Amino acid sequence: MTTATVAAAPAVRTEKAPGISPRGWIGFLFVAPNLLGVVAFTLIPLISVVLLAFTDWNLVSGFGGISFAGLDNFVAIAKDPGFWNAAGLTMVYVGVSVPLTVVLGLALGIALNRPLPGRAILRAIFFLPYIVNTVAIGMTWLMLMNPRAGLVNQVLGVFGIEPGWFASSHWALPALIVMAVWGGVGYCSLIYLSALQDAPKQLYEAADIDGAGLWAKFRTITWPSLLPTTIFLLVTLIIGASQGFGLIALITAGGPGDSTTTISYYMYQTGFQFYRFGYASAIGLVTFAGVLVLTLLTWRAQRGRALND
Amino acid sequence: MRNEVSRRGFLAGMAAVGAAAVVPGCSSGGGATSNVLQVWGGVPAASGPQKVVDAFQRKFPQYQVNYTRFVNDDRGNLKLDTALQGGVDIDVYFTYTQANLALRAGSGLAADLTDRVAADPDLKVFLDTDQPRAFLDAGRIKALATAREPYFVLFNEKLRERAGVELPHEWTIEQFRATARKLTTARTYGCYTIPDVARIKLGPNYWYDGDRSNFGDPHFEQAFRLGREMIADRSAFPWREVLARHLDAYQQNSFLTEEFHLWSTAPFNLRYLYDAKKYPHDFKVSFAPPPTVDGGDWNGGSYNNFVMVNPKSPKADAAWEFVKFWLTEGSGPMLAGGKLPTLGNVTDDQVVTGVLGKEPDKYFDVDSFRRVVLGADPKLSTDTRLAGFPEINLAYRQQRDLCWLGEKDPGPAIRDVRRLADAAIARTERSS
């Protein structure tokens, strides 16, 4: 048996390297359509953006109209107040909406993990906003938040508060944050729910025997066991919120004034309204770098703190 | 071993196939062409273009024409631009905004029509440079306006008579304001918004002064201040509602439901006013000219709907035949969409029934229409200076919104427009 195993090992290594057998090649053919899509719609645009970031180009002039700009676009970004305003708004949008979504999602996940009548239906209801079409969400909130006749202000009016929401430069961004949180909480709670199902039961039993209270159990068992899930959610939500575009384009178009012109929308304006594709690509690269740093910092912050570490 | 393909080689192959699939779509090379003349426009085919195409094909049976509609917004125009640049089979296309006009003409996407226009006596009006009806790039004609869009002010006759207000034959911006105030009631605002005060006073290229912007001209601040004051005294529609309800695209609904009275608009919106099935209402509409501003009497409207020929079209002669047909014999069917022909080659009666529907007297005060739209010769402006146009347009709209929401005073708002516009002009002229 030993001899046969030893003899078989080199044969396996020979098959793996360096090429692919015709049979393996057929396997690749099966994934080829998908791979082709990734190459055509992700890889090539990605490389194009990196290259275009160092050019001055308006698209309409064709490839012949591309001129090399060196680092000019990046120098211009550093001096562009519009970019920094958009970056600041994006930080506020991400910095408020993501933690709120995670905290509320966690609370909801814990609540829905308990035995409740109609729990399955409740879970489905809370998850619904995540799968509803963006346009439908936008139009519904637009009506709900109409400053004069919307349901939200009808209720708030009882307390003497009537924000202008999307028709106010002070309230438009908070309104978008409310919508983002509403849309994301159900998703977070579902992810937390699945993580809670995997929480080590024996530790809770031991804690019960030791007479630990609810807060002590949450702090020492639940939270550390949920930390990897939390980091996953933070990273994906930060990336998603940084790219937030659909609702802004649909509802505020970056306004009133430039009060909701986040980085993604500013990039869209620069590229698709002003036809400055080189500059828009440079903004994209800078944004990518910023989100990457934020993601790495988030990742680094949790190292060694999870229950299993 | 010879049958084996390395993983790296396979991936490289896939990349090459992907690139081959994508790059032609981005290249400036020619794509597949057909014998059918391809025309792209922003007006739905059913609102006139299809009838023009049918009439053209009847007269020239040797040509087949396919009309493709693109939505005239940012995304629709981008689709047209990428199609033109990518070599999609387009022979004739329309452009509706000045910024796109300059971009396309300046990027080699528009054929030089100068010699063809000059050779045709019917089209000599396009050689006029005082009130240009053509877009000129470096002195060469690259686009021809197919429609003229004069502005006017519409009155709701029922509410006007109830308020005892005279229908003005000529008036000033101060009288416009006073009239709006008289027409304001507990449930109806006096007007939707104010006419373009600075445009009426300054005419074409009013955003530009030499190599800088012209927002230092006091009429721009006057417009911001007037709008804000009228919103504050309820003689103009609250801007908060306009933004919250996205009303800019649906002004006709609020006019027809009598939410506001005076409506400064152009012929393309008249189609809503005679369609009783979709837009029922119980009042007639009358017409007044735009008010004057400090003696300035530019209309505020423009020559528009520019037709262009793709310089890569292999059917240039057929394309020109079609353009010429659209401008001359084809202009009748376009009246239904409120497109008054640039050449004026339709009778007044054709315009009345074309623009005001089959029962014009039922929905309109036709006498005032004849006086304001047909009898007058309004001064229409077509901008030829377009440096930084989209950036300036955005800056102007953003600051106007803040001002009319009551969040920023007119002075600082217009100063910010000026600062942003100067920067946009400087950047654009530096890079060109």
Interface residues (C-beta under 8 A of the other chain):
Chain A: P18 G19 I20 S21 P22 W25 F28 A32 L35 L36 V39 A40 L43 I44 D56 N58 L59 V60 S61 G62 F63 G64 G65 L142 M145 N146 P147 R148 G164 W165 F166 A167 S168 S169 H170 G255 P256 G257 D258 Q269 F272 Q273 F274 Y275
Chain B: M1 N3 E4 V5 S6 R7 F10 L11 M14 A15 V17 G18 A19 A21 V22 C26 S27 S28 D74 R75 L78 D81 T82 L84 Q85 L103 R104 S107 G108 L109 W239 R240 E241 V242 L243 A244 R245 H246 P390 E391 L394 R397 Q398 Q399 D401 L402 L405 E407 K408 S431
